[in-house]
Amino acid sequence: MEDLSHIKLSDLFDMLAEYTDRYMKMLSDGASREDFDNCREMIIDIQTEIQSRQAHGENSTADSENIPFN
């Protein structure tokens, strides 16, 4: 699991969108099993970090309105 604790929450959401887009492209274009697994693992790591912050009450970013994680 990669340490994502130093990354701003807004950047985590951007990363999640980027890796999700990559994963979807791999599904349609094809990719190696290793690439799929690496991308999927990163998505899970990002989601885990976001959920961890939610559990600790961090549900907003400094540059956006309060947006719940629901």
PDB file of N, H, CA, C and O in Angstrom:
ATOM      1  N   MET A   1       0.838  -1.176   0.000  1.00  0.00           N
ATOM      2  CA  MET A   1       0.000   0.000   0.000  1.00  0.00           C
ATOM      3  C   MET A   1       0.884   1.241   0.000  1.00  0.00           C
ATOM      4  O   MET A   1       1.817   1.356   0.795  1.00  0.00           O
ATOM      5  N   GLU A   2       0.582   2.144  -0.883  1.00  0.00           N
ATOM      6  H   GLU A   2      -0.176   2.051  -1.529  1.00  0.00           H
ATOM      7  CA  GLU A   2       1.359   3.373  -1.005  1.00  0.00           C
ATOM      8  C   GLU A   2       0.906   4.384   0.048  1.00  0.00           C
ATOM      9  O   GLU A   2      -0.284   4.477   0.348  1.00  0.00           O
ATOM     10  N   ASP A   3       1.854   5.144   0.609  1.00  0.00           N
ATOM     11  H   ASP A   3       2.820   5.069   0.365  1.00  0.00           H
ATOM     12  CA  ASP A   3       1.527   6.166   1.598  1.00  0.00           C
ATOM     13  C   ASP A   3       1.001   7.405   0.882  1.00  0.00           C
ATOM     14  O   ASP A   3       1.742   8.098   0.185  1.00  0.00           O
ATOM     15  N   LEU A   4      -0.271   7.667   1.061  1.00  0.00           N
ATOM     16  H   LEU A   4      -0.873   7.104   1.627  1.00  0.00           H
ATOM     17  CA  LEU A   4      -0.915   8.808   0.412  1.00  0.00           C
ATOM     18  C   LEU A   4      -1.303   9.891   1.412  1.00  0.00           C
ATOM     19  O   LEU A   4      -2.008  10.838   1.062  1.00  0.00           O
ATOM     20  N   SER A   5      -0.850   9.756   2.642  1.00  0.00           N
ATOM     21  H   SER A   5      -0.278   8.987   2.926  1.00  0.00           H
ATOM     22  CA  SER A   5      -1.274  10.656   3.714  1.00  0.00           C
ATOM     23  C   SER A   5      -0.815  12.098   3.517  1.00  0.00           C
ATOM     24  O   SER A   5      -1.408  13.014   4.087  1.00  0.00           O
ATOM     25  N   HIS A   6       0.213  12.311   2.734  1.00  0.00           N
ATOM     26  H   HIS A   6       0.695  11.567   2.270  1.00  0.00           H
ATOM     27  CA  HIS A   6       0.745  13.657   2.523  1.00  0.00           C
ATOM     28  C   HIS A   6       0.048  14.400   1.379  1.00  0.00           C
ATOM     29  O   HIS A   6       0.330  15.575   1.144  1.00  0.00           O
ATOM     30  N   ILE A   7      -0.846  13.734   0.680  1.00  0.00           N
ATOM     31  H   ILE A   7      -1.075  12.779   0.871  1.00  0.00           H
ATOM     32  CA  ILE A   7      -1.498  14.317  -0.496  1.00  0.00           C
ATOM     33  C   ILE A   7      -2.802  14.992  -0.082  1.00  0.00           C
ATOM     34  O   ILE A   7      -3.571  14.440   0.706  1.00  0.00           O
ATOM     35  N   LYS A   8      -3.049  16.194  -0.619  1.00  0.00           N
ATOM     36  H   LYS A   8      -2.425  16.643  -1.259  1.00  0.00           H
ATOM     37  CA  LYS A   8      -4.280  16.921  -0.320  1.00  0.00           C
ATOM     38  C   LYS A   8      -5.483  16.100  -0.768  1.00  0.00           C
ATOM     39  O   LYS A   8      -5.413  15.345  -1.738  1.00  0.00           O
ATOM     40  N   LEU A   9      -6.576  16.259  -0.051  1.00  0.00           N
ATOM     41  H   LEU A   9      -6.633  16.872   0.737  1.00  0.00           H
ATOM     42  CA  LEU A   9      -7.793  15.514  -0.353  1.00  0.00           C
ATOM     43  C   LEU A   9      -8.282  15.785  -1.774  1.00  0.00           C
ATOM     44  O   LEU A   9      -8.689  14.861  -2.477  1.00  0.00           O
ATOM     45  N   SER A  10      -8.243  17.029  -2.191  1.00  0.00           N
ATOM     46  H   SER A  10      -7.913  17.780  -1.620  1.00  0.00           H
ATOM     47  CA  SER A  10      -8.688  17.360  -3.550  1.00  0.00           C
ATOM     48  C   SER A  10      -7.817  16.666  -4.595  1.00  0.00           C
ATOM     49  O   SER A  10      -8.309  16.257  -5.647  1.00  0.00           O
ATOM     50  N   ASP A  11      -6.527  16.536  -4.305  1.00  0.00           N
ATOM     51  H   ASP A  11      -6.127  16.868  -3.451  1.00  0.00           H
ATOM     52  CA  ASP A  11      -5.632  15.836  -5.225  1.00  0.00           C
ATOM     53  C   ASP A  11      -5.909  14.335  -5.236  1.00  0.00           C
ATOM     54  O   ASP A  11      -5.755  13.679  -6.267  1.00  0.00           O
ATOM     55  N   LEU A  12      -6.315  13.796  -4.091  1.00  0.00           N
ATOM     56  H   LEU A  12      -6.440  14.329  -3.254  1.00  0.00           H
ATOM     57  CA  LEU A  12      -6.683  12.375  -4.048  1.00  0.00           C
ATOM     58  C   LEU A  12      -7.878  12.100  -4.955  1.00  0.00           C
ATOM     59  O   LEU A  12      -7.909  11.093  -5.662  1.00  0.00           O
ATOM     60  N   PHE A  13      -8.857  12.998  -4.931  1.00  0.00           N
ATOM     61  H   PHE A  13      -8.831  13.816  -4.357  1.00  0.00           H
ATOM     62  CA  PHE A  13     -10.012  12.820  -5.813  1.00  0.00           C
ATOM     63  C   PHE A  13      -9.598  12.906  -7.280  1.00  0.00           C
ATOM     64  O   PHE A  13     -10.092  12.144  -8.112  1.00  0.00           O
ATOM     65  N   ASP A  14      -8.699  13.826  -7.595  1.00  0.00           N
ATOM     66  H   ASP A  14      -8.298  14.445  -6.919  1.00  0.00           H
ATOM     67  CA  ASP A  14      -8.188  13.924  -8.965  1.00  0.00           C
ATOM     68  C   ASP A  14      -7.462  12.643  -9.365  1.00  0.00           C
ATOM     69  O   ASP A  14      -7.635  12.140 -10.475  1.00  0.00           O
ATOM     70  N   MET A  15      -6.651  12.127  -8.454  1.00  0.00           N
ATOM     71  H   MET A  15      -6.510  12.537  -7.553  1.00  0.00           H
ATOM     72  CA  MET A  15      -5.924  10.881  -8.729  1.00  0.00           C
ATOM     73  C   MET A  15      -6.885   9.719  -8.929  1.00  0.00           C
ATOM     74  O   MET A  15      -6.687   8.890  -9.817  1.00  0.00           O
ATOM     75  N   LEU A  16      -7.930   9.659  -8.101  1.00  0.00           N
ATOM     76  H   LEU A  16      -8.091  10.332  -7.380  1.00  0.00           H
ATOM     77  CA  LEU A  16      -8.911   8.590  -8.228  1.00  0.00           C
ATOM     78  C   LEU A  16      -9.585   8.643  -9.590  1.00  0.00           C
ATOM     79  O   LEU A  16      -9.782   7.610 -10.229  1.00  0.00           O
ATOM     80  N   ALA A  17      -9.937   9.833 -10.032  1.00  0.00           N
ATOM     81  H   ALA A  17      -9.777  10.672  -9.513  1.00  0.00           H
ATOM     82  CA  ALA A  17     -10.547   9.987 -11.353  1.00  0.00           C
ATOM     83  C   ALA A  17      -9.579   9.560 -12.454  1.00  0.00           C
ATOM     84  O   ALA A  17      -9.971   8.880 -13.403  1.00  0.00           O
ATOM     85  N   GLU A  18      -8.328   9.956 -12.328  1.00  0.00           N
ATOM     86  H   GLU A  18      -8.009  10.508 -11.558  1.00  0.00           H
ATOM     87  CA  GLU A  18      -7.319   9.617 -13.336  1.00  0.00           C
ATOM     88  C   GLU A  18      -7.086   8.108 -13.419  1.00  0.00           C
ATOM     89  O   GLU A  18      -7.063   7.539 -14.511  1.00  0.00           O
ATOM     90  N   TYR A  19      -6.916   7.470 -12.276  1.00  0.00           N
ATOM     91  H   TYR A  19      -6.935   7.932 -11.389  1.00  0.00           H
ATOM     92  CA  TYR A  19      -6.668   6.027 -12.280  1.00  0.00           C
ATOM     93  C   TYR A  19      -7.901   5.241 -12.717  1.00  0.00           C
ATOM     94  O   TYR A  19      -7.777   4.192 -13.351  1.00  0.00           O
ATOM     95  N   THR A  20      -9.083   5.740 -12.384  1.00  0.00           N
ATOM     96  H   THR A  20      -9.184   6.591 -11.870  1.00  0.00           H
ATOM     97  CA  THR A  20     -10.311   5.086 -12.844  1.00  0.00           C
ATOM     98  C   THR A  20     -10.411   5.176 -14.357  1.00  0.00           C
ATOM     99  O   THR A  20     -10.792   4.210 -15.018  1.00  0.00           O
ATOM    100  N   ASP A  21     -10.069   6.338 -14.907  1.00  0.00           N
ATOM    101  H   ASP A  21      -9.760   7.123 -14.370  1.00  0.00           H
ATOM    102  CA  ASP A  21     -10.073   6.513 -16.360  1.00  0.00           C
ATOM    103  C   ASP A  21      -9.067   5.571 -17.023  1.00  0.00           C
ATOM    104  O   ASP A  21      -9.379   4.941 -18.033  1.00  0.00           O
ATOM    105  N   ARG A  22      -7.876   5.474 -16.463  1.00  0.00           N
ATOM    106  H   ARG A  22      -7.622   5.985 -15.643  1.00  0.00           H
ATOM    107  CA  ARG A  22      -6.862   4.551 -16.999  1.00  0.00           C
ATOM    108  C   ARG A  22      -7.367   3.114 -16.990  1.00  0.00           C
ATOM    109  O   ARG A  22      -7.199   2.372 -17.958  1.00  0.00           O
ATOM    110  N   TYR A  23      -7.992   2.737 -15.867  1.00  0.00           N
ATOM    111  H   TYR A  23      -8.128   3.340 -15.081  1.00  0.00           H
ATOM    112  CA  TYR A  23      -8.490   1.370 -15.721  1.00  0.00           C
ATOM    113  C   TYR A  23      -9.558   1.075 -16.770  1.00  0.00           C
ATOM    114  O   TYR A  23      -9.556   0.006 -17.381  1.00  0.00           O
ATOM    115  N   MET A  24     -10.462   2.015 -16.976  1.00  0.00           N
ATOM    116  H   MET A  24     -10.464   2.884 -16.480  1.00  0.00           H
ATOM    117  CA  MET A  24     -11.518   1.824 -17.975  1.00  0.00           C
ATOM    118  C   MET A  24     -10.923   1.706 -19.379  1.00  0.00           C
ATOM    119  O   MET A  24     -11.398   0.907 -20.186  1.00  0.00           O
ATOM    120  N   LYS A  25      -9.897   2.490 -19.675  1.00  0.00           N
ATOM    121  H   LYS A  25      -9.511   3.139 -19.019  1.00  0.00           H
ATOM    122  CA  LYS A  25      -9.239   2.391 -20.981  1.00  0.00           C
ATOM    123  C   LYS A  25      -8.554   1.043 -21.141  1.00  0.00           C
ATOM    124  O   LYS A  25      -8.565   0.460 -22.225  1.00  0.00           O
ATOM    125  N   MET A  26      -7.956   0.546 -20.058  1.00  0.00           N
ATOM    126  H   MET A  26      -7.947   1.020 -19.177  1.00  0.00           H
ATOM    127  CA  MET A  26      -7.324  -0.775 -20.115  1.00  0.00           C
ATOM    128  C   MET A  26      -8.361  -1.857 -20.381  1.00  0.00           C
ATOM    129  O   MET A  26      -8.091  -2.818 -21.101  1.00  0.00           O
ATOM    130  N   LEU A  27      -9.538  -1.703 -19.804  1.00  0.00           N
ATOM    131  H   LEU A  27      -9.758  -0.923 -19.219  1.00  0.00           H
ATOM    132  CA  LEU A  27     -10.596  -2.686 -20.027  1.00  0.00           C
ATOM    133  C   LEU A  27     -11.019  -2.717 -21.489  1.00  0.00           C
ATOM    134  O   LEU A  27     -11.252  -3.788 -22.050  1.00  0.00           O
ATOM    135  N   SER A  28     -11.118  -1.543 -22.106  1.00  0.00           N
ATOM    136  H   SER A  28     -10.929  -0.673 -21.651  1.00  0.00           H
ATOM    137  CA  SER A  28     -11.567  -1.497 -23.497  1.00  0.00           C
ATOM    138  C   SER A  28     -10.445  -1.782 -24.493  1.00  0.00           C
ATOM    139  O   SER A  28     -10.684  -2.389 -25.537  1.00  0.00           O
ATOM    140  N   ASP A  29      -9.227  -1.350 -24.179  1.00  0.00           N
ATOM    141  H   ASP A  29      -9.032  -0.857 -23.331  1.00  0.00           H
ATOM    142  CA  ASP A  29      -8.109  -1.513 -25.112  1.00  0.00           C
ATOM    143  C   ASP A  29      -7.286  -2.765 -24.860  1.00  0.00           C
ATOM    144  O   ASP A  29      -6.559  -3.231 -25.737  1.00  0.00           O
ATOM    145  N   GLY A  30      -7.407  -3.299 -23.665  1.00  0.00           N
ATOM    146  H   GLY A  30      -7.998  -2.920 -22.952  1.00  0.00           H
ATOM    147  CA  GLY A  30      -6.595  -4.455 -23.297  1.00  0.00           C
ATOM    148  C   GLY A  30      -5.288  -4.009 -22.660  1.00  0.00           C
ATOM    149  O   GLY A  30      -4.724  -2.977 -23.024  1.00  0.00           O
ATOM    150  N   ALA A  31      -4.827  -4.785 -21.728  1.00  0.00           N
ATOM    151  H   ALA A  31      -5.285  -5.623 -21.433  1.00  0.00           H
ATOM    152  CA  ALA A  31      -3.568  -4.503 -21.037  1.00  0.00           C
ATOM    153  C   ALA A  31      -3.109  -5.783 -20.358  1.00  0.00           C
ATOM    154  O   ALA A  31      -3.856  -6.757 -20.268  1.00  0.00           O
ATOM    155  N   SER A  32      -1.887  -5.766 -19.890  1.00  0.00           N
ATOM    156  H   SER A  32      -1.281  -4.974 -19.963  1.00  0.00           H
ATOM    157  CA  SER A  32      -1.374  -6.949 -19.196  1.00  0.00           C
ATOM    158  C   SER A  32      -2.055  -7.093 -17.840  1.00  0.00           C
ATOM    159  O   SER A  32      -2.564  -6.124 -17.277  1.00  0.00           O
ATOM    160  N   ARG A  33      -2.053  -8.297 -17.339  1.00  0.00           N
ATOM    161  H   ARG A  33      -1.640  -9.084 -17.797  1.00  0.00           H
ATOM    162  CA  ARG A  33      -2.641  -8.564 -16.022  1.00  0.00           C
ATOM    163  C   ARG A  33      -1.931  -7.739 -14.945  1.00  0.00           C
ATOM    164  O   ARG A  33      -2.562  -7.250 -14.008  1.00  0.00           O
ATOM    165  N   GLU A  34      -0.631  -7.593 -15.089  1.00  0.00           N
ATOM    166  H   GLU A  34      -0.118  -7.990 -15.850  1.00  0.00           H
ATOM    167  CA  GLU A  34       0.147  -6.808 -14.122  1.00  0.00           C
ATOM    168  C   GLU A  34      -0.296  -5.342 -14.122  1.00  0.00           C
ATOM    169  O   GLU A  34      -0.438  -4.736 -13.060  1.00  0.00           O
ATOM    170  N   ASP A  35      -0.513  -4.773 -15.317  1.00  0.00           N
ATOM    171  H   ASP A  35      -0.398  -5.265 -16.180  1.00  0.00           H
ATOM    172  CA  ASP A  35      -0.971  -3.384 -15.397  1.00  0.00           C
ATOM    173  C   ASP A  35      -2.351  -3.219 -14.764  1.00  0.00           C
ATOM    174  O   ASP A  35      -2.594  -2.267 -14.023  1.00  0.00           O
ATOM    175  N   PHE A  36      -3.259  -4.164 -15.067  1.00  0.00           N
ATOM    176  H   PHE A  36      -3.061  -4.938 -15.669  1.00  0.00           H
ATOM    177  CA  PHE A  36      -4.581  -4.144 -14.442  1.00  0.00           C
ATOM    178  C   PHE A  36      -4.456  -4.168 -12.924  1.00  0.00           C
ATOM    179  O   PHE A  36      -5.053  -3.350 -12.224  1.00  0.00           O
ATOM    180  N   ASP A  37      -3.676  -5.112 -12.430  1.00  0.00           N
ATOM    181  H   ASP A  37      -3.191  -5.776 -12.998  1.00  0.00           H
ATOM    182  CA  ASP A  37      -3.533  -5.286 -10.983  1.00  0.00           C
ATOM    183  C   ASP A  37      -2.923  -4.055 -10.318  1.00  0.00           C
ATOM    184  O   ASP A  37      -3.378  -3.639  -9.252  1.00  0.00           O
ATOM    185  N   ASN A  38      -1.900  -3.470 -10.937  1.00  0.00           N
ATOM    186  H   ASN A  38      -1.530  -3.807 -11.803  1.00  0.00           H
ATOM    187  CA  ASN A  38      -1.259  -2.276 -10.376  1.00  0.00           C
ATOM    188  C   ASN A  38      -2.227  -1.097 -10.320  1.00  0.00           C
ATOM    189  O   ASN A  38      -2.283  -0.371  -9.327  1.00  0.00           O
ATOM    190  N   CYS A  39      -2.979  -0.919 -11.388  1.00  0.00           N
ATOM    191  H   CYS A  39      -2.933  -1.508 -12.195  1.00  0.00           H
ATOM    192  CA  CYS A  39      -3.928   0.186 -11.442  1.00  0.00           C
ATOM    193  C   CYS A  39      -5.047  -0.028 -10.425  1.00  0.00           C
ATOM    194  O   CYS A  39      -5.432   0.897  -9.710  1.00  0.00           O
ATOM    195  N   ARG A  40      -5.556  -1.239 -10.367  1.00  0.00           N
ATOM    196  H   ARG A  40      -5.242  -1.990 -10.948  1.00  0.00           H
ATOM    197  CA  ARG A  40      -6.623  -1.559  -9.413  1.00  0.00           C
ATOM    198  C   ARG A  40      -6.136  -1.375  -7.974  1.00  0.00           C
ATOM    199  O   ARG A  40      -6.872  -0.861  -7.132  1.00  0.00           O
ATOM    200  N   GLU A  41      -4.918  -1.786  -7.696  1.00  0.00           N
ATOM    201  H   GLU A  41      -4.320  -2.204  -8.381  1.00  0.00           H
ATOM    202  CA  GLU A  41      -4.356  -1.624  -6.353  1.00  0.00           C
ATOM    203  C   GLU A  41      -4.252  -0.151  -5.980  1.00  0.00           C
ATOM    204  O   GLU A  41      -4.536   0.227  -4.843  1.00  0.00           O
ATOM    205  N   MET A  42      -3.849   0.677  -6.930  1.00  0.00           N
ATOM    206  H   MET A  42      -3.618   0.370  -7.853  1.00  0.00           H
ATOM    207  CA  MET A  42      -3.736   2.108  -6.658  1.00  0.00           C
ATOM    208  C   MET A  42      -5.114   2.712  -6.396  1.00  0.00           C
ATOM    209  O   MET A  42      -5.261   3.548  -5.504  1.00  0.00           O
ATOM    210  N   ILE A  43      -6.116   2.303  -7.155  1.00  0.00           N
ATOM    211  H   ILE A  43      -5.997   1.624  -7.879  1.00  0.00           H
ATOM    212  CA  ILE A  43      -7.479   2.782  -6.931  1.00  0.00           C
ATOM    213  C   ILE A  43      -7.936   2.417  -5.520  1.00  0.00           C
ATOM    214  O   ILE A  43      -8.513   3.245  -4.816  1.00  0.00           O
ATOM    215  N   ILE A  44      -7.679   1.194  -5.118  1.00  0.00           N
ATOM    216  H   ILE A  44      -7.211   0.521  -5.690  1.00  0.00           H
ATOM    217  CA  ILE A  44      -8.064   0.743  -3.778  1.00  0.00           C
ATOM    218  C   ILE A  44      -7.315   1.533  -2.709  1.00  0.00           C
ATOM    219  O   ILE A  44      -7.905   1.915  -1.699  1.00  0.00           O
ATOM    220  N   ASP A  45      -6.026   1.782  -2.919  1.00  0.00           N
ATOM    221  H   ASP A  45      -5.547   1.472  -3.741  1.00  0.00           H
ATOM    222  CA  ASP A  45      -5.234   2.565  -1.961  1.00  0.00           C
ATOM    223  C   ASP A  45      -5.798   3.980  -1.805  1.00  0.00           C
ATOM    224  O   ASP A  45      -5.913   4.492  -0.692  1.00  0.00           O
ATOM    225  N   ILE A  46      -6.143   4.598  -2.921  1.00  0.00           N
ATOM    226  H   ILE A  46      -6.049   4.182  -3.825  1.00  0.00           H
ATOM    227  CA  ILE A  46      -6.695   5.955  -2.878  1.00  0.00           C
ATOM    228  C   ILE A  46      -8.039   5.951  -2.154  1.00  0.00           C
ATOM    229  O   ILE A  46      -8.291   6.803  -1.301  1.00  0.00           O
ATOM    230  N   GLN A  47      -8.895   4.999  -2.490  1.00  0.00           N
ATOM    231  H   GLN A  47      -8.690   4.307  -3.183  1.00  0.00           H
ATOM    232  CA  GLN A  47     -10.195   4.908  -1.823  1.00  0.00           C
ATOM    233  C   GLN A  47     -10.033   4.694  -0.320  1.00  0.00           C
ATOM    234  O   GLN A  47     -10.757   5.285   0.481  1.00  0.00           O
ATOM    235  N   THR A  48      -9.088   3.854   0.052  1.00  0.00           N
ATOM    236  H   THR A  48      -8.499   3.374  -0.598  1.00  0.00           H
ATOM    237  CA  THR A  48      -8.837   3.583   1.467  1.00  0.00           C
ATOM    238  C   THR A  48      -8.392   4.844   2.194  1.00  0.00           C
ATOM    239  O   THR A  48      -8.837   5.106   3.312  1.00  0.00           O
ATOM    240  N   GLU A  49      -7.523   5.621   1.574  1.00  0.00           N
ATOM    241  H   GLU A  49      -7.161   5.408   0.666  1.00  0.00           H
ATOM    242  CA  GLU A  49      -7.057   6.871   2.188  1.00  0.00           C
ATOM    243  C   GLU A  49      -8.213   7.857   2.345  1.00  0.00           C
ATOM    244  O   GLU A  49      -8.343   8.496   3.388  1.00  0.00           O
ATOM    245  N   ILE A  50      -9.044   7.983   1.327  1.00  0.00           N
ATOM    246  H   ILE A  50      -8.938   7.463   0.479  1.00  0.00           H
ATOM    247  CA  ILE A  50     -10.197   8.882   1.400  1.00  0.00           C
ATOM    248  C   ILE A  50     -11.141   8.435   2.518  1.00  0.00           C
ATOM    249  O   ILE A  50     -11.616   9.261   3.297  1.00  0.00           O
ATOM    250  N   GLN A  51     -11.409   7.147   2.596  1.00  0.00           N
ATOM    251  H   GLN A  51     -11.023   6.475   1.963  1.00  0.00           H
ATOM    252  CA  GLN A  51     -12.296   6.623   3.640  1.00  0.00           C
ATOM    253  C   GLN A  51     -11.696   6.824   5.029  1.00  0.00           C
ATOM    254  O   GLN A  51     -12.420   7.102   5.985  1.00  0.00           O
ATOM    255  N   SER A  52     -10.394   6.687   5.141  1.00  0.00           N
ATOM    256  H   SER A  52      -9.805   6.462   4.365  1.00  0.00           H
ATOM    257  CA  SER A  52      -9.720   6.907   6.420  1.00  0.00           C
ATOM    258  C   SER A  52      -9.888   8.350   6.872  1.00  0.00           C
ATOM    259  O   SER A  52     -10.143   8.618   8.047  1.00  0.00           O
ATOM    260  N   ARG A  53      -9.746   9.256   5.953  1.00  0.00           N
ATOM    261  H   ARG A  53      -9.539   9.038   4.999  1.00  0.00           H
ATOM    262  CA  ARG A  53      -9.911  10.669   6.291  1.00  0.00           C
ATOM    263  C   ARG A  53     -11.358  10.975   6.658  1.00  0.00           C
ATOM    264  O   ARG A  53     -11.621  11.780   7.551  1.00  0.00           O
ATOM    265  N   GLN A  54     -12.284  10.336   5.974  1.00  0.00           N
ATOM    266  H   GLN A  54     -12.070   9.682   5.249  1.00  0.00           H
ATOM    267  CA  GLN A  54     -13.696  10.508   6.302  1.00  0.00           C
ATOM    268  C   GLN A  54     -13.946  10.056   7.737  1.00  0.00           C
ATOM    269  O   GLN A  54     -14.640  10.736   8.493  1.00  0.00           O
ATOM    270  N   ALA A  55     -13.391   8.930   8.108  1.00  0.00           N
ATOM    271  H   ALA A  55     -12.826   8.378   7.494  1.00  0.00           H
ATOM    272  CA  ALA A  55     -13.571   8.389   9.456  1.00  0.00           C
ATOM    273  C   ALA A  55     -12.983   9.314  10.518  1.00  0.00           C
ATOM    274  O   ALA A  55     -13.424   9.315  11.667  1.00  0.00           O
ATOM    275  N   HIS A  56     -11.984  10.100  10.124  1.00  0.00           N
ATOM    276  H   HIS A  56     -11.626  10.100   9.191  1.00  0.00           H
ATOM    277  CA  HIS A  56     -11.345  11.025  11.062  1.00  0.00           C
ATOM    278  C   HIS A  56     -11.908  12.441  10.947  1.00  0.00           C
ATOM    279  O   HIS A  56     -11.349  13.384  11.506  1.00  0.00           O
ATOM    280  N   GLY A  57     -13.011  12.583  10.223  1.00  0.00           N
ATOM    281  H   GLY A  57     -13.465  11.816   9.769  1.00  0.00           H
ATOM    282  CA  GLY A  57     -13.702  13.862  10.164  1.00  0.00           C
ATOM    283  C   GLY A  57     -13.230  14.825   9.109  1.00  0.00           C
ATOM    284  O   GLY A  57     -13.704  15.960   9.068  1.00  0.00           O
ATOM    285  N   GLU A  58     -12.326  14.425   8.264  1.00  0.00           N
ATOM    286  H   GLU A  58     -11.940  13.503   8.298  1.00  0.00           H
ATOM    287  CA  GLU A  58     -11.862  15.322   7.204  1.00  0.00           C
ATOM    288  C   GLU A  58     -12.761  15.108   5.993  1.00  0.00           C
ATOM    289  O   GLU A  58     -12.530  14.210   5.184  1.00  0.00           O
ATOM    290  N   ASN A  59     -13.795  15.948   5.880  1.00  0.00           N
ATOM    291  H   ASN A  59     -13.983  16.678   6.538  1.00  0.00           H
ATOM    292  CA  ASN A  59     -14.731  15.777   4.778  1.00  0.00           C
ATOM    293  C   ASN A  59     -14.806  16.996   3.872  1.00  0.00           C
ATOM    294  O   ASN A  59     -15.776  17.171   3.135  1.00  0.00           O
ATOM    295  N   SER A  60     -13.789  17.828   3.928  1.00  0.00           N
ATOM    296  H   SER A  60     -13.001  17.686   4.527  1.00  0.00           H
ATOM    297  CA  SER A  60     -13.754  18.985   3.053  1.00  0.00           C
ATOM    298  C   SER A  60     -12.314  19.302   2.695  1.00  0.00           C
ATOM    299  O   SER A  60     -11.373  18.798   3.307  1.00  0.00           O
ATOM    300  N   THR A  61     -12.170  20.146   1.691  1.00  0.00           N
ATOM    301  H   THR A  61     -12.935  20.556   1.194  1.00  0.00           H
ATOM    302  CA  THR A  61     -10.841  20.615   1.314  1.00  0.00           C
ATOM    303  C   THR A  61     -10.779  22.110   1.562  1.00  0.00           C
ATOM    304  O   THR A  61     -11.812  22.767   1.695  1.00  0.00           O
ATOM    305  N   ALA A  62      -9.601  22.635   1.622  1.00  0.00           N
ATOM    306  H   ALA A  62      -8.762  22.102   1.514  1.00  0.00           H
ATOM    307  CA  ALA A  62      -9.432  24.061   1.894  1.00  0.00           C
ATOM    308  C   ALA A  62      -9.966  24.923   0.758  1.00  0.00           C
ATOM    309  O   ALA A  62     -10.318  26.082   0.976  1.00  0.00           O
ATOM    310  N   ASP A  63     -10.029  24.375  -0.444  1.00  0.00           N
ATOM    311  H   ASP A  63      -9.743  23.433  -0.621  1.00  0.00           H
ATOM    312  CA  ASP A  63     -10.420  25.178  -1.594  1.00  0.00           C
ATOM    313  C   ASP A  63     -11.777  24.771  -2.172  1.00  0.00           C
ATOM    314  O   ASP A  63     -12.052  25.058  -3.337  1.00  0.00           O
ATOM    315  N   SER A  64     -12.630  24.111  -1.386  1.00  0.00           N
ATOM    316  H   SER A  64     -12.407  23.878  -0.439  1.00  0.00           H
ATOM    317  CA  SER A  64     -13.965  23.767  -1.858  1.00  0.00           C
ATOM    318  C   SER A  64     -14.948  23.813  -0.703  1.00  0.00           C
ATOM    319  O   SER A  64     -14.561  23.862   0.465  1.00  0.00           O
ATOM    320  N   GLU A  65     -16.225  23.796  -1.051  1.00  0.00           N
ATOM    321  H   GLU A  65     -16.539  23.756  -2.000  1.00  0.00           H
ATOM    322  CA  GLU A  65     -17.260  23.760  -0.025  1.00  0.00           C
ATOM    323  C   GLU A  65     -17.252  22.400   0.649  1.00  0.00           C
ATOM    324  O   GLU A  65     -16.700  21.435   0.120  1.00  0.00           O
ATOM    325  N   ASN A  66     -17.871  22.331   1.828  1.00  0.00           N
ATOM    326  H   ASN A  66     -18.319  23.114   2.258  1.00  0.00           H
ATOM    327  CA  ASN A  66     -17.995  21.044   2.516  1.00  0.00           C
ATOM    328  C   ASN A  66     -18.868  20.114   1.691  1.00  0.00           C
ATOM    329  O   ASN A  66     -20.036  20.405   1.431  1.00  0.00           O
ATOM    330  N   ILE A  67     -18.294  19.005   1.286  1.00  0.00           N
ATOM    331  H   ILE A  67     -17.346  18.768   1.497  1.00  0.00           H
ATOM    332  CA  ILE A  67     -19.004  18.026   0.479  1.00  0.00           C
ATOM    333  C   ILE A  67     -18.932  16.699   1.207  1.00  0.00           C
ATOM    334  O   ILE A  67     -17.841  16.165   1.400  1.00  0.00           O
ATOM    335  N   PRO A  68     -20.088  16.145   1.621  1.00  0.00           N
ATOM    336  CA  PRO A  68     -20.047  14.852   2.310  1.00  0.00           C
ATOM    337  C   PRO A  68     -19.601  13.745   1.370  1.00  0.00           C
ATOM    338  O   PRO A  68     -19.738  13.860   0.152  1.00  0.00           O
ATOM    339  N   PHE A  69     -19.072  12.683   1.934  1.00  0.00           N
ATOM    340  H   PHE A  69     -18.960  12.590   2.923  1.00  0.00           H
ATOM    341  CA  PHE A  69     -18.573  11.563   1.149  1.00  0.00           C
ATOM    342  C   PHE A  69     -19.660  10.594   0.725  1.00  0.00           C
ATOM    343  O   PHE A  69     -19.359   9.622   0.033  1.00  0.00           O
ATOM    344  N   ASN A  70     -20.900  10.812   1.105  1.00  0.00           N
ATOM    345  H   ASN A  70     -21.145  11.602   1.668  1.00  0.00           H
ATOM    346  CA  ASN A  70     -21.967   9.859   0.802  1.00  0.00           C
ATOM    347  C   ASN A  70     -22.022   9.661  -0.633  1.00  0.00           C
ATOM    348  O   ASN A  70     -22.852   8.893  -1.119  1.00  0.00           O
TER     349      ASN A  70
END
